[in-house]
Amino acid sequence: MSETNSYTPPKVWTWNKANGGRFANINRPIAGPTHDKDLPVGRHPFQLYSLASPNGVKVTVLLEELLAAGHAGAEYDAWLINIGEGDQFGSGFVAVNPNSKIPALMDLSGPEPIRVFESGAILMHLAEKFGAFLPTAPGPRAETLSWLMWQMGSAPFLGGGFGHFYAYAPFKIEYAIDRYSMEVKRQLDVLDRRLADNEYLAGKDYTIADMAVWPWYGTLVQGGVYNDSATFLSVHEYKNVLRWVAQIGARPAVKRGRMVNRTFGDPAEQLHERHEASDFDTKTQDKVAAAT
């Protein structure tokens, strides 16, 4: 292995604003708001503040699946949080999520507003509220929650580890890319082995575990993230994962969910904000463009 960086850590680390590569303008070592900005509030019981990154897609997929299953009380407004412009550091957003990460949810369906942050917590909150996509029997429930927590623990190695060093770091570090490539391939093998004998991650039923894992690993194996990473990682080896990815991706609610708060890729697959089911027919951004 070649040595590409002779960096020696200082005794005390200090923040260098110029460092950090592609995301240097939004990364900082302190919490809290950087500016005052109230969040908009629509008329539906659930107010979602998000972006169509994998963590955001988890929640919009669940909300669309709940509506498709007949849970009319799951109607929601999805407001765009542009993390590239620092919207997540506005005072209103920080009040909902002190960690300044998308997604964040306000549940206005009861007598008192409830804030929910972290995508896994939002999935559990909604699934339990509507009694859907989370089994109640002890064994299947434990299996579902185990795979949900697996995703929450594994995805940082995929995104912040492999994705960052392979696609976004200001220079390539062989050790880092090798380390995280090995880990991501191990994770894909974990999924592939599980899906060899099970239709879905928790078994025979489609659950919030699938909704949590699919946006991350489905996007990866479909070649939709981190440049040519699908080829680099030889994702064609994971036949069971590919079957599962295609099966879930074909669901109408999933197709709708992945469009919400999406600001990149094919314009026909973008819905910057979602306030009514009809917005999928006439996209919000098209309405805005027509009015200006």
N, C-alpha and C positions, 0 to 999 in steps of 0.2 A: 504493500500500500504506500502510495506516495504521500509525502508530507506537503500540504498546500497552505498551511497557515502556522506561523511561528508565534502566534499571540500568547502572551503570558498574562493571566488575570491579575489585576492589581489587588493590593491588600484590602481595599475598600472600593466597592463598585459605585460609580456615579453615573448619572443619566446623561447620555450624549444625544441631544435631540436630532442630530444629523444622522445617527445610526439607526438601523432597523429595516433597511431595504424598502420594499414596496409599501409597507404599512407604517412607516416611520411617522407619518403625519397624524395617526390616530392612536398610536401606542404610547403609553405613559405609565410611570410607576406609582401613580396616585389615583385615588377614587374620587367620586363626587362630581357635581356638575361643573361645566365650564362656562355655561351661559344660561340665561333665563328663557325658557320656552315652554309654554303650556301644551299639553297634548290635546288633539281634537277628540271629540266624543260624538259618536253617532247614536242612532236610535235603537240599536239591537242590544240584546242581553249581554253579548260578549264583545269587548273591544280589544282587538289584537293589534299590537305595535310590532312590526316585524319586517323582514326582508327574506327573499326566497333563497337564502343559503340553506344547506341541508337541515340545520336546526329549525329554521323557520318553516320549511316544507313539512316537517313532521306534524306541526300543529294544524296547518291549513288542510292537509290531507285528512286528519282526524275530523275536523269540523265538517268538511265536505262529505266524509263517510257517514257521520252522524245524521246530517241532513238527508242524505240518500236513503238512510235506513228509516226515515220517517220521524226523526226527532226534531220537530219544528222549533223547539225551544233552543236549538243550537245556532240560531241565526246570529250572524256576526258582522261587524265592520272590521276590515283589515286595513290599517293605515301603514303607509310606507315609512320605514326608518332607514334613511340613507346613511349607512355607517361610514362610507367614504367621506362624507361631509360632516361627520361628527354629530349626527342627530341623537345618537345614543348618550351623549353627554349633556343634553338639555335637561333643565331642572325637572320638567314634567316626567320625562322618561326615567330619570334616576330615582324619582319618587316611587315609580312602579317597580323598577329593578335597580337596586343599589349597585349591582355588579356591572351595569352598563353594557349588557349583551342582549342581543335579540334571541328569541322572542320574549315579549312580556305581554301579559293578559290581565285585563280587568274584568272580573265577573260581576255584572250589575244585576244579575237575575234574582237576588234575594233582598232582604231588608237592609243589609249593609254591604257596601262594596268590598270585594275581596281581590287583592292583588295576588297574582301567581307568576313567579319567574323561574327560569330554568325549564328547558323544553320537556324534560322527563317529568317534572312536577306538573306541568300543564297537561301532559297526556294523561297522567294518573287522575288529576282533578276532574277533567272532563269525562273520562271513561267511568269513573265512579259516580259522577253526578247523573249520568244518563244510563248507567247500568249496561254499558255496551263496550265490546272489544277488550274487555278484561274479565276473564272467567272468575266465577265466585267459588267454585270447588277448590279446595286447598291445593291439590297437586297441580292442576293446570294454571292456577293463579301464581303459584310459586315459580313455575316454569316461565310464564310470561314476564314476571317481574325480574327474574334472573337474566333473561335475554335483554330486557330493557336496560338493566344496570350494566350488562356487558357492553352494550353500545356506548353508554355514557363514559365508561372507563376506557374503551378501545379507540373511539373516534379521535381523541386528541393525538394519538400516535399517527393516525392517518392524515389529519388536517395540519395540525401544528407541527408534526414531526416530518413525515414523508412529504406532504404537499408543500410545506414551507421550504425545506431544504432542496427539494427537487425542482420546484417551479419558481419560487419567489425570492430566495436568498440572493443577496447581491453578488455572491460568488459561490461556486460549487465546492463542497467539502465531501470528499470521497467517503470518509468515515461515517459522516452523518447520513448520507444517502444510502450507504450499505446497511447501516444499523436500522433505519426506518423501513427500507424496502423489505428487509428480512421480516420485520415485525408485521407489516401489512400483509405480506404473503402468508404468514402464519395465521393471521386473523381470517383471511379468505379461506384458508384450509379448514379452520374451525367451522366457519359457516357451511362450507361445502360438505363436510362430513355430517353435520347436523341435518342438512337438507337432503341428504342422500336417502334418508328413511322417513322424512317428515315433509308434508306439503308446505307447512309454514313453520316458523321458528319455535312456536310453543306446541306444535303438534298438528292436529287436523284443522284447527280454527285459526282464522286470520285475526290478529290482535294488534294492540298498540306496540308490541315488540317489533312486528314487521314494519309498522309505520315509522318507527324510530330508526331502524337499521337501513331500510331501503333508500332513503334520500342520500345517505353517505356512500354505501357500498354499491348501490345500484348506479348512481352517477359515475362512480369510479369504473365499474366494469363496462359501462356503456360508452366510455371514452369521452365523457362530458366534463372532465375536470383535470387540471394539472397537465396541460399540454398533451404529450403523447404517452401519458403514464399507463394507459391500458395496455399498450404494446410493450412498454418497458417492463411491466410486471407480469406479462404473459397471462392476462386474465382469462384467455380462452381455455386454460387448464381447468377452470372451476365450473364444470358443466352444470352441476346442481344449483350453484349460485346464479348462473345465467338463466336457467329455467325459472327460478323463483323471481328474479328481477323482471323478466318479461311478463310473467303471470300477473304480478302486482302492477306493473306499469300499464297494463291493458285495462285496468279498472277505471271506469269513467270518473269516479270521485278523485282518484289519484291524479288523473290527467288535469282535472280542474285545480286540485290543490297545489300542484307544482307551478301553476301559472300565477298564483296570487302573490303580489308584492315582487314579482319578477321584473327586473329592469335590464336584463342582458339576454343575449341569444336572439333567436328568431322573434321578430316583433309580433308575429301571429300567436306566439306562445307566452306573451307578456300581459299581465293584468296588474297594473301598478297599484291600484287600490280596489278593494272589493267591498261593496256596500249592499248589493242586491244580487240575487241569483241571476238576474237578467244581465248583469255586467259581463258575464262570460260571452254573451251574444253581441253586445256593443260595449267594447272595452272602455274603461274609465278614461284612459289616456286619449282615446279617440274623441270622446266627448269634450275633454278639455281642449284638445287641439282644434276642434271644430268651433269652439266658443271664442278662441283667441285670434 
